[in-house]
Amino acid sequence: MSLSVGIVGLPNVGKSTLFNALTKKQQAAAENYPFCTIEPNTAVVEMEDPRLDALAAIAKPQQIIKATVNFTDIAGLVKGASKGDGLGNKFLSNIRECNAILHVVRCFENPDIIHVTEGGNKPAPVDPAADAAIIETELVLADLETLSRRLDRYRRDAQSDPKKRPALEAMQALADHLNEGKPVRSFPREEGSPILPVLKESNFLTDKPVIFCANVDEDDITGEHNPHVAALRAYAEAEGCETCVISAKVEADLAGLSDEERAEFLASYGLERSGLDRVISLAYKTLGLASYFTAGPKEVRAWTFRRGWKAPRCAGVIHTDFERGFIRAEVVSFDEYVKDGGTAGARASGALRSEGKEYEPQDGDVMEFLFSN
């Protein structure tokens, strides 16, 4: 399965610079004026996982295949986007296609950077919470418009079909929730609720997981004592969302460096992982995703699955035939695989075990599936 993260933010907050750095490709314009990004730029980025190297040292494969994440750089939204202002609804549709949203917010001072809320031609005070709220409000308004269209249809249908009235009542409650400025993701939902089919079918923008990304100056890379970061983190916590701190400038400097140079560069800042690695890890956590591995002479590979999936469904990530004809899975944890020196050693030690259809794979499992054609 593929994870798609949409990078959003007001114009000139550094999201296109971050996109360029994260993908290690200069695919997006990064100019200091509104709407410099017009078409959404996309790139497939490999997820760094040191466990793959450890597996490869044992399995001696011909190649290593990493899990990937699709990043989409979406043009800057502005106040009024839900009504078509700026570049409007075109970019709302781009967000709708993503699994998660990485919301980049400027958390550093720079008097040379213009701010679109000031007419797009002069600086403005840094106010991360207010900037974040602008986009959140536009997404709420867009969802309210989507829901309103469905409500009109359901009101007509419910007059002649009483079975639709529970869904109508649930949708009206959701509309009231949105009218209070609250996102869909905070709307209460229980198993069997009539709102669940509506949520699944509508793909609301504010029902997607959001990671708020504080873009800081290169001299303040951790943001530990940055009041703007603290303000954004407080806003995110109130919204029930995660926060990460990253310097787009530092990530840009990392682009193009060798692995050894990157390690030295990060060490000079007291970091073990790049912003890219932290963002991907947080995206995985936010979406409830994990990786299992296959290891053999042909390849060592990471496969992405959703936590809680049963073994047959995880097998289907490799090929649908594996899921349909699933018999059992041979499983060993990553730690045991490395300790025992591979599958043969794990079998000899008893660490390798057979699991059936009810098994829920864990992050780091090394697996081989047996299936019938």
Helices and strands as residue ranges (DSSP letters): E 3-8, H 15-23, E 41-46, H 50-59, E 63-65, E 68-73, G 81-83, H 89-96, E 100-106, G 116-118, H 128-160, G 162-164, H 165-179, G 184-186, H 195-202, G 205-207, E 210-215, G 218-220, H 227-238, E 242-246, H 248-254, H 259-268, H 275-287, E 289-295, E 299-306, H 311-318, H 320-324, E 326-332, H 334-340, H 343-349, E 353-355, E 366-371
